[in-house]
Structure formats: C-alpha cells, structure tokens
Amino acid sequence: MTAIASLTRVEVDYARGCALGPVDLALAPGEIVALVGPSGCGKSTALRLLAGLEQPTRGTVTRAAGKGQTSVVFQAHTLAPWLSARDNVALPLELAGTSKREAQAAADEALRKVGLAAALNARPAQLSGGMAMRAALARALVTRPRLLLLDEPFAALDEITRRALADDVLALAAELKPTVVFVTHNVEEAVYMAHRVVVMTPGPGRIAGEAAIDGPVVRPPDFRTTEPFRAAAEAVSTLLAQATERAA
C-alpha cells in the first residue's frame, strides 16, 4: 500500500544544532498516528515537514497528497478575526476557485458537523476557545484533505473541551477517512485518539519506539477504563521514560 506521506532518514539542522533525526516514518492511508515526546524533541518540526512547510537538511520527504489535499490545524486557531465563522471556513475553497455560493454551502455543512450550526455568522472574538478550535477544524476538513495534521490543537483548552473535541475529530476521521497525524504531550490523549503512537526522544528527536492501539476509530464511552487502553498508556509512558533516561 502506497504511503500518503513518509520521512526517510530525515534530519533537520537549525542554528543551534541538529533538531530532528534521523527519522523514518511512513503514514498509511486512513491511519491515525500520534507523535509524543518532550518539548523540543522535533514533533512540530516533523509535522511541518509532512505539511511541506519546511524542507529537511538531509533525507527525503515524500508526499502523495497533492495540492490542496493537506490541511493543518495549529495550537492557535489562526482564524481571520475580521471574517465570520462561515467565511473563515469557506476561504480555502474560494481560494481554490470554488464559487462563493458553493464554498459557503460547504462551510455551513462543515460547521454543522462540528456543532457550530448556530454560530455561522459569529466572528472569532465571539467564540469560546473550544468553539474557535472547532471552526479551525471545520476549515481544515472542508476541502476533504487526504492528510490532516494537528499540532497540539487542544493544548490551551480545558479537559472537558479537550475530550469533546477528541471525539469530534475521531467521528470526522471515521466519516472522511483522512490520514491523521496528531502531535501532543499528553500520553492518554495520544492513546485515545491514535491507531499508532510514535514516541520520540529528547532533541535531536529520533523515534524511540511505538505502540499500536486496538479499538474502533470512534471510541466507546468507557474506552479510557478498559484494559487495552490502560495497557497501551502504560506502554507508551514506559517508552517515553526510557527514551528520556537514555538521553540524560
């Protein structure tokens, strides 16, 4: 099966030295992968490489997703403050040449799917943090991307909102079936959301190991209390601790 995107022997150098690598990572169509590791390990750098926003110093980045087929959601929602939620979500389609009427109809549907049908005309300043992130998610998904990249999008949100948004992402992933890469510091969040959790070492980030997570894409309400979830969380935590100890 052809990978949607891959990193092959990739390394990235900044002025301060090597920040990432070497890293090998291949993403299968439709899978959800979480990247977990300490601050400064290169998780966000890996995401930018996959998005085509940065080039490696050494190694090869391969992206099967074509123009307009990759979407990124950052920790800050990056919504245009002068536009309504509807216009923000419609913008990627309009920039790609879709008529305003069709783009806004698609935006309305995307906002409905993330629970914002009543906030179509609200501007970002009128939205709560969770609502703004839902709008950003709708904007990312309105183009029906093959590759969805999420860079700690829930980090600034409270736990209840984080959990609700995690379920929203998984429901949308089950429907639209993009390949998803999710960057987080939170082990339990990673295990809840991913088919595969990739653990990275302290910088320069390398892959210390990974854990596969069994279960349906849309998690049952009691998933966090099940033995597979607890065992996977413990396995990821152990990998993370071992990687940190080796780097010390």
Contacts in CASP RR format, 6 or more apart in sequence:
PFRMAT RR
TARGET T0000
AUTHOR 0000-0000-0000
METHOD contacts of the structure
MODEL  1
MTAIASLTRVEVDYARGCALGPVDLALAPGEIVALVGPSGCGKSTALRLL
AGLEQPTRGTVTRAAGKGQTSVVFQAHTLAPWLSARDNVALPLELAGTSK
REAQAAADEALRKVGLAAALNARPAQLSGGMAMRAALARALVTRPRLLLL
DEPFAALDEITRRALADDVLALAAELKPTVVFVTHNVEEAVYMAHRVVVM
TPGPGRIAGEAAIDGPVVRPPDFRTTEPFRAAAEAVSTLLAQATERAA
1 28 0 8 1.000
1 29 0 8 1.000
2 29 0 8 1.000
2 64 0 8 1.000
3 26 0 8 1.000
3 27 0 8 1.000
3 28 0 8 1.000
3 29 0 8 1.000
3 62 0 8 1.000
3 64 0 8 1.000
4 27 0 8 1.000
4 28 0 8 1.000
4 29 0 8 1.000
4 30 0 8 1.000
4 63 0 8 1.000
4 64 0 8 1.000
4 65 0 8 1.000
4 146 0 8 1.000
4 147 0 8 1.000
4 179 0 8 1.000
5 26 0 8 1.000
5 27 0 8 1.000
5 50 0 8 1.000
5 61 0 8 1.000
5 62 0 8 1.000
5 63 0 8 1.000
5 64 0 8 1.000
5 65 0 8 1.000
5 147 0 8 1.000
5 179 0 8 1.000
6 24 0 8 1.000
6 25 0 8 1.000
6 26 0 8 1.000
6 27 0 8 1.000
6 60 0 8 1.000
6 61 0 8 1.000
6 62 0 8 1.000
7 23 0 8 1.000
7 24 0 8 1.000
7 25 0 8 1.000
7 26 0 8 1.000
7 46 0 8 1.000
7 49 0 8 1.000
7 50 0 8 1.000
7 56 0 8 1.000
7 59 0 8 1.000
7 60 0 8 1.000
7 61 0 8 1.000
8 24 0 8 1.000
8 59 0 8 1.000
8 60 0 8 1.000
8 61 0 8 1.000
8 62 0 8 1.000
9 22 0 8 1.000
9 23 0 8 1.000
9 24 0 8 1.000
9 58 0 8 1.000
9 59 0 8 1.000
9 60 0 8 1.000
10 20 0 8 1.000
10 21 0 8 1.000
10 22 0 8 1.000
10 23 0 8 1.000
10 24 0 8 1.000
10 46 0 8 1.000
10 49 0 8 1.000
10 56 0 8 1.000
10 58 0 8 1.000
10 59 0 8 1.000
10 60 0 8 1.000
10 61 0 8 1.000
11 18 0 8 1.000
11 20 0 8 1.000
11 21 0 8 1.000
11 22 0 8 1.000
11 23 0 8 1.000
11 56 0 8 1.000
11 57 0 8 1.000
11 58 0 8 1.000
11 59 0 8 1.000
11 204 0 8 1.000
12 18 0 8 1.000
12 19 0 8 1.000
12 20 0 8 1.000
12 21 0 8 1.000
12 42 0 8 1.000
12 45 0 8 1.000
12 49 0 8 1.000
12 54 0 8 1.000
12 56 0 8 1.000
12 57 0 8 1.000
13 19 0 8 1.000
13 57 0 8 1.000
17 204 0 8 1.000
18 203 0 8 1.000
18 204 0 8 1.000
19 40 0 8 1.000
19 42 0 8 1.000
19 45 0 8 1.000
19 203 0 8 1.000
19 204 0 8 1.000
19 205 0 8 1.000
20 42 0 8 1.000
20 45 0 8 1.000
20 46 0 8 1.000
20 203 0 8 1.000
20 204 0 8 1.000
20 205 0 8 1.000
21 204 0 8 1.000
21 205 0 8 1.000
21 206 0 8 1.000
22 58 0 8 1.000
22 59 0 8 1.000
22 206 0 8 1.000
23 46 0 8 1.000
23 205 0 8 1.000
23 206 0 8 1.000
23 207 0 8 1.000
24 207 0 8 1.000
25 33 0 8 1.000
25 46 0 8 1.000
25 198 0 8 1.000
25 207 0 8 1.000
27 33 0 8 1.000
27 50 0 8 1.000
27 147 0 8 1.000
27 179 0 8 1.000
27 181 0 8 1.000
28 179 0 8 1.000
29 146 0 8 1.000
29 177 0 8 1.000
29 179 0 8 1.000
30 173 0 8 1.000
30 177 0 8 1.000
30 178 0 8 1.000
30 179 0 8 1.000
30 180 0 8 1.000
31 179 0 8 1.000
31 180 0 8 1.000
31 195 0 8 1.000
31 196 0 8 1.000
32 170 0 8 1.000
32 173 0 8 1.000
32 179 0 8 1.000
32 180 0 8 1.000
32 182 0 8 1.000
32 193 0 8 1.000
32 194 0 8 1.000
32 195 0 8 1.000
32 196 0 8 1.000
32 217 0 8 1.000
33 179 0 8 1.000
33 180 0 8 1.000
33 181 0 8 1.000
33 182 0 8 1.000
33 194 0 8 1.000
33 195 0 8 1.000
33 196 0 8 1.000
33 197 0 8 1.000
33 198 0 8 1.000
34 181 0 8 1.000
34 182 0 8 1.000
34 183 0 8 1.000
34 184 0 8 1.000
34 189 0 8 1.000
34 190 0 8 1.000
34 191 0 8 1.000
34 193 0 8 1.000
34 194 0 8 1.000
34 196 0 8 1.000
34 197 0 8 1.000
34 198 0 8 1.000
35 43 0 8 1.000
35 46 0 8 1.000
35 47 0 8 1.000
35 181 0 8 1.000
35 182 0 8 1.000
35 183 0 8 1.000
35 184 0 8 1.000
35 198 0 8 1.000
35 200 0 8 1.000
36 43 0 8 1.000
36 184 0 8 1.000
36 185 0 8 1.000
36 186 0 8 1.000
36 187 0 8 1.000
36 190 0 8 1.000
36 197 0 8 1.000
36 198 0 8 1.000
36 199 0 8 1.000
36 200 0 8 1.000
36 236 0 8 1.000
36 240 0 8 1.000
37 43 0 8 1.000
37 185 0 8 1.000
37 199 0 8 1.000
37 200 0 8 1.000
37 201 0 8 1.000
37 202 0 8 1.000
37 240 0 8 1.000
37 243 0 8 1.000
38 185 0 8 1.000
38 200 0 8 1.000
38 202 0 8 1.000
38 203 0 8 1.000
38 240 0 8 1.000
38 244 0 8 1.000
39 185 0 8 1.000
40 202 0 8 1.000
40 203 0 8 1.000
40 205 0 8 1.000
41 200 0 8 1.000
41 201 0 8 1.000
41 202 0 8 1.000
41 203 0 8 1.000
41 205 0 8 1.000
42 200 0 8 1.000
42 203 0 8 1.000
42 204 0 8 1.000
42 205 0 8 1.000
43 151 0 8 1.000
43 183 0 8 1.000
43 200 0 8 1.000
44 151 0 8 1.000
44 152 0 8 1.000
44 183 0 8 1.000
45 54 0 8 1.000
46 183 0 8 1.000
46 200 0 8 1.000
47 72 0 8 1.000
47 149 0 8 1.000
47 151 0 8 1.000
47 181 0 8 1.000
47 183 0 8 1.000
48 54 0 8 1.000
49 55 0 8 1.000
49 56 0 8 1.000
49 61 0 8 1.000
50 61 0 8 1.000
50 63 0 8 1.000
50 70 0 8 1.000
50 147 0 8 1.000
50 149 0 8 1.000
50 181 0 8 1.000
51 70 0 8 1.000
51 72 0 8 1.000
51 149 0 8 1.000
52 61 0 8 1.000
52 63 0 8 1.000
52 70 0 8 1.000
53 72 0 8 1.000
55 61 0 8 1.000
63 70 0 8 1.000
63 147 0 8 1.000
64 146 0 8 1.000
65 145 0 8 1.000
65 146 0 8 1.000
65 147 0 8 1.000
66 146 0 8 1.000
68 92 0 8 1.000
68 96 0 8 1.000
68 143 0 8 1.000
68 145 0 8 1.000
69 143 0 8 1.000
69 145 0 8 1.000
69 146 0 8 1.000
69 147 0 8 1.000
70 145 0 8 1.000
70 146 0 8 1.000
70 147 0 8 1.000
70 148 0 8 1.000
70 149 0 8 1.000
71 92 0 8 1.000
71 139 0 8 1.000
71 140 0 8 1.000
71 141 0 8 1.000
71 143 0 8 1.000
71 145 0 8 1.000
71 147 0 8 1.000
71 148 0 8 1.000
71 149 0 8 1.000
72 140 0 8 1.000
72 149 0 8 1.000
72 150 0 8 1.000
72 151 0 8 1.000
73 133 0 8 1.000
73 136 0 8 1.000
73 137 0 8 1.000
73 140 0 8 1.000
73 148 0 8 1.000
73 149 0 8 1.000
73 150 0 8 1.000
73 151 0 8 1.000
73 153 0 8 1.000
74 136 0 8 1.000
74 151 0 8 1.000
74 152 0 8 1.000
74 153 0 8 1.000
75 151 0 8 1.000
75 152 0 8 1.000
75 153 0 8 1.000
75 155 0 8 1.000
75 156 0 8 1.000
77 124 0 8 1.000
77 129 0 8 1.000
77 132 0 8 1.000
77 133 0 8 1.000
77 135 0 8 1.000
77 136 0 8 1.000
78 136 0 8 1.000
79 85 0 8 1.000
79 88 0 8 1.000
79 124 0 8 1.000
79 132 0 8 1.000
79 135 0 8 1.000
79 136 0 8 1.000
79 139 0 8 1.000
80 87 0 8 1.000
80 88 0 8 1.000
80 91 0 8 1.000
80 124 0 8 1.000
81 123 0 8 1.000
81 124 0 8 1.000
81 125 0 8 1.000
82 123 0 8 1.000
83 91 0 8 1.000
83 123 0 8 1.000
84 120 0 8 1.000
84 121 0 8 1.000
84 122 0 8 1.000
84 123 0 8 1.000
85 107 0 8 1.000
85 111 0 8 1.000
85 116 0 8 1.000
85 119 0 8 1.000
85 120 0 8 1.000
85 121 0 8 1.000
85 122 0 8 1.000
85 123 0 8 1.000
85 124 0 8 1.000
85 127 0 8 1.000
85 135 0 8 1.000
85 138 0 8 1.000
86 104 0 8 1.000
86 107 0 8 1.000
86 108 0 8 1.000
86 111 0 8 1.000
86 120 0 8 1.000
86 121 0 8 1.000
87 104 0 8 1.000
87 107 0 8 1.000
88 107 0 8 1.000
88 124 0 8 1.000
88 135 0 8 1.000
88 139 0 8 1.000
89 106 0 8 1.000
89 107 0 8 1.000
89 110 0 8 1.000
89 111 0 8 1.000
89 135 0 8 1.000
89 138 0 8 1.000
89 139 0 8 1.000
89 142 0 8 1.000
90 100 0 8 1.000
90 103 0 8 1.000
90 104 0 8 1.000
90 106 0 8 1.000
90 107 0 8 1.000
90 142 0 8 1.000
91 103 0 8 1.000
91 139 0 8 1.000
92 139 0 8 1.000
92 142 0 8 1.000
92 143 0 8 1.000
93 102 0 8 1.000
93 103 0 8 1.000
93 106 0 8 1.000
93 107 0 8 1.000
93 142 0 8 1.000
93 143 0 8 1.000
94 100 0 8 1.000
94 103 0 8 1.000
96 143 0 8 1.000
98 106 0 8 1.000
106 142 0 8 1.000
107 120 0 8 1.000
107 138 0 8 1.000
107 139 0 8 1.000
107 142 0 8 1.000
108 117 0 8 1.000
108 120 0 8 1.000
110 138 0 8 1.000
110 139 0 8 1.000
110 141 0 8 1.000
110 142 0 8 1.000
111 117 0 8 1.000
111 119 0 8 1.000
111 120 0 8 1.000
111 134 0 8 1.000
111 135 0 8 1.000
111 138 0 8 1.000
113 138 0 8 1.000
113 141 0 8 1.000
113 172 0 8 1.000
113 175 0 8 1.000
114 134 0 8 1.000
114 135 0 8 1.000
114 137 0 8 1.000
114 138 0 8 1.000
114 168 0 8 1.000
114 172 0 8 1.000
115 134 0 8 1.000
115 168 0 8 1.000
116 131 0 8 1.000
116 134 0 8 1.000
116 135 0 8 1.000
116 138 0 8 1.000
119 126 0 8 1.000
119 127 0 8 1.000
119 131 0 8 1.000
119 135 0 8 1.000
122 131 0 8 1.000
124 132 0 8 1.000
124 135 0 8 1.000
127 135 0 8 1.000
129 156 0 8 1.000
129 157 0 8 1.000
129 161 0 8 1.000
130 157 0 8 1.000
130 161 0 8 1.000
130 165 0 8 1.000
133 153 0 8 1.000
133 154 0 8 1.000
133 157 0 8 1.000
133 165 0 8 1.000
134 165 0 8 1.000
134 168 0 8 1.000
136 153 0 8 1.000
137 153 0 8 1.000
137 165 0 8 1.000
137 168 0 8 1.000
137 169 0 8 1.000
137 172 0 8 1.000
140 148 0 8 1.000
141 148 0 8 1.000
141 172 0 8 1.000
141 176 0 8 1.000
141 178 0 8 1.000
144 176 0 8 1.000
144 178 0 8 1.000
145 178 0 8 1.000
146 178 0 8 1.000
146 179 0 8 1.000
147 178 0 8 1.000
147 179 0 8 1.000
147 181 0 8 1.000
148 173 0 8 1.000
148 178 0 8 1.000
148 179 0 8 1.000
148 180 0 8 1.000
148 181 0 8 1.000
149 180 0 8 1.000
149 181 0 8 1.000
150 169 0 8 1.000
150 180 0 8 1.000
150 181 0 8 1.000
150 182 0 8 1.000
150 183 0 8 1.000
151 183 0 8 1.000
152 183 0 8 1.000
152 184 0 8 1.000
152 185 0 8 1.000
153 165 0 8 1.000
154 161 0 8 1.000
154 162 0 8 1.000
154 165 0 8 1.000
154 166 0 8 1.000
154 184 0 8 1.000
154 189 0 8 1.000
155 184 0 8 1.000
155 185 0 8 1.000
157 165 0 8 1.000
162 189 0 8 1.000
166 189 0 8 1.000
166 192 0 8 1.000
166 193 0 8 1.000
167 218 0 8 1.000
167 219 0 8 1.000
169 180 0 8 1.000
169 182 0 8 1.000
169 193 0 8 1.000
170 193 0 8 1.000
170 217 0 8 1.000
170 218 0 8 1.000
170 219 0 8 1.000
171 218 0 8 1.000
173 180 0 8 1.000
173 217 0 8 1.000
174 217 0 8 1.000
174 218 0 8 1.000
182 190 0 8 1.000
182 193 0 8 1.000
182 194 0 8 1.000
184 190 0 8 1.000
184 193 0 8 1.000
187 197 0 8 1.000
187 233 0 8 1.000
187 236 0 8 1.000
187 237 0 8 1.000
187 240 0 8 1.000
188 224 0 8 1.000
188 233 0 8 1.000
190 197 0 8 1.000
190 236 0 8 1.000
191 197 0 8 1.000
191 211 0 8 1.000
191 213 0 8 1.000
191 229 0 8 1.000
191 232 0 8 1.000
191 233 0 8 1.000
191 236 0 8 1.000
192 219 0 8 1.000
192 223 0 8 1.000
192 224 0 8 1.000
192 229 0 8 1.000
194 213 0 8 1.000
195 212 0 8 1.000
195 213 0 8 1.000
195 217 0 8 1.000
196 210 0 8 1.000
196 211 0 8 1.000
196 212 0 8 1.000
196 213 0 8 1.000
197 210 0 8 1.000
197 211 0 8 1.000
197 213 0 8 1.000
197 232 0 8 1.000
197 236 0 8 1.000
198 207 0 8 1.000
198 209 0 8 1.000
198 210 0 8 1.000
199 207 0 8 1.000
199 208 0 8 1.000
199 209 0 8 1.000
199 210 0 8 1.000
199 211 0 8 1.000
199 236 0 8 1.000
199 239 0 8 1.000
199 240 0 8 1.000
199 243 0 8 1.000
200 206 0 8 1.000
200 207 0 8 1.000
200 208 0 8 1.000
200 243 0 8 1.000
201 207 0 8 1.000
201 208 0 8 1.000
201 243 0 8 1.000
201 244 0 8 1.000
201 246 0 8 1.000
201 247 0 8 1.000
202 243 0 8 1.000
202 244 0 8 1.000
202 247 0 8 1.000
203 247 0 8 1.000
208 239 0 8 1.000
208 240 0 8 1.000
208 242 0 8 1.000
208 243 0 8 1.000
208 246 0 8 1.000
209 239 0 8 1.000
209 243 0 8 1.000
210 239 0 8 1.000
211 232 0 8 1.000
211 235 0 8 1.000
211 236 0 8 1.000
211 239 0 8 1.000
213 228 0 8 1.000
213 229 0 8 1.000
213 232 0 8 1.000
214 228 0 8 1.000
214 232 0 8 1.000
215 223 0 8 1.000
215 228 0 8 1.000
223 229 0 8 1.000
END
